Amino acid sequence: LTAHPVSDLEPAPREGPVPRVLVVCTANICRSPAGAALLRAHLVGRGVRATVKSAGAAAGRGGHPVDPVVAAVLAERGIEVGGHESRPLVPALVTGADLVVAMERRHLREAAVRARGSGQHVYTLKELLRRAAVIGRRGDAPLASWLAEVHGDRTSRELLDDDPFDEVDDPTGGPEEGYRRLVAELDGLTAELATLVF
């Protein structure tokens, strides 16, 4: 990945509708801005045009910068997130997205509650990748149709249960090594997401 400010990470235009992705965590100061920035970078590398935003299920009124430790770890990879300001997860962000990826099941539930009927396009990042690996790459299929196939026989009950295997751990307040593990994990997961979905 090459060094670019987040605002510069807009890939060259490609024909067709521009997918809108929303990445969700708790406060929108660590996992979701990191995930969104890494996904943007992978999409740029693939020449895919997409809008990638992030929000926090418990971000209050927002307006907070990215955690300085995660910002420093991202900067080592050439990704600048200094202009980021946290934003709360509001219904319009969920309904305005074609795909919502959450760091934890509770974030998924918060998104689904804020926008009823959004279940087919709201997943934890790990759940989406697991389900998508079974269905296969999206290819040229419309995103909504492909997500409906990925959704398959998924039930509301499944969304209520917690599953530690579907969650990306929050390093906030812990040692720097936790942030490094987070960024490395998200880099791999978002690279896989970019390959499968875009």
LOGU-701932 format. One record per residue (C-alpha): x, z, y; residue in one letter. Coordinates in steps of 0.5 Angstrom, whole numbers, plus 500, padded with zeros to 3 digits. Layout:
<pts>
XZYA ...
</pts>
This chain:
<pts>
500500500L 503498507T 502502513A 496501517H 491505522P 485506518V 481502524S 486496522D 484496515L 479491515E 480485510P 479478512A 472476511P 469473505R 462469504E 456473502G 453480504P 458485506V 457491501P 457498505R 460504501V 459511503L 464517500V 461524500V 465531499C 463538502T 466538509A 468531510N 475533512I 479532505C 477529499R 472524502S 476521508P 482520503A 478517498G 475512503A 481511506A 484509499L 479505497L 479501504R 486500503A 485497495H 480493498L 484490503V 489489498G 484485494R 482481500G 475484499V 471485506R 467492505A 464497510T 467504507V 465510511K 465518509S 461524510A 460531508G 454535505A 456541508A 459538515A 455542520G 455538526R 461534524G 467532529G 473536525H 479532524P 482531517V 486537514D 493536516P 496537509V 492531506V 493527512A 501528511A 500526504V 496520506L 501518511A 507518506E 503512503R 502508509G 495510510I 493513517E 487518518V 489521525G 482518528G 477521523H 472526525E 468529520S 460527520R 454530516P 451527511L 444525514V 439520510P 440514514A 448514512L 445514504V 439509505T 444505509G 449504504A 449500498D 453505494L 454512495V 460515491V 461523491A 466528489M 462533485E 455533482R 452537488R 454532493H 450527489L 444531489R 445533496E 445525497A 439524493A 435529496V 436527503R 434520501A 429520495R 429514491G 436513492S 438515485G 440508483Q 446507488H 448514488V 454517483Y 460521482T 466517483L 468519476K 461518473E 460511476L 467509473L 465511466R 459508466R 461501469A 467501464A 461500459V 458495463I 464491465G 466488472R 461486477R 464479478G 459475482D 453479480A 449482486P 451489487L 444492487A 443488480S 449491477W 448498479L 441498476A 445496470E 450501470V 444506472H 441504465G 437510462D 440515467R 435521468T 434525474S 435531469R 442529468E 443529476L 441536475L 447539471D 454540473D 459537469D 466539471P 469532468F 465528473D 468532479E 474531483V 477538485D 478540492D 485543494P 483545501T 486552502G 491551496G 498549496P 501542498E 502540490E 494540490G 493535495Y 498531492R 495531486R 488529489L 491523493V 494521487A 488522483E 484518488L 489513489D 488511481G 480512481L 479508488T 484502485A 479502479E 473502483L 476496487A 477492481T 470494477L 466493483V 469489488F 
</pts>
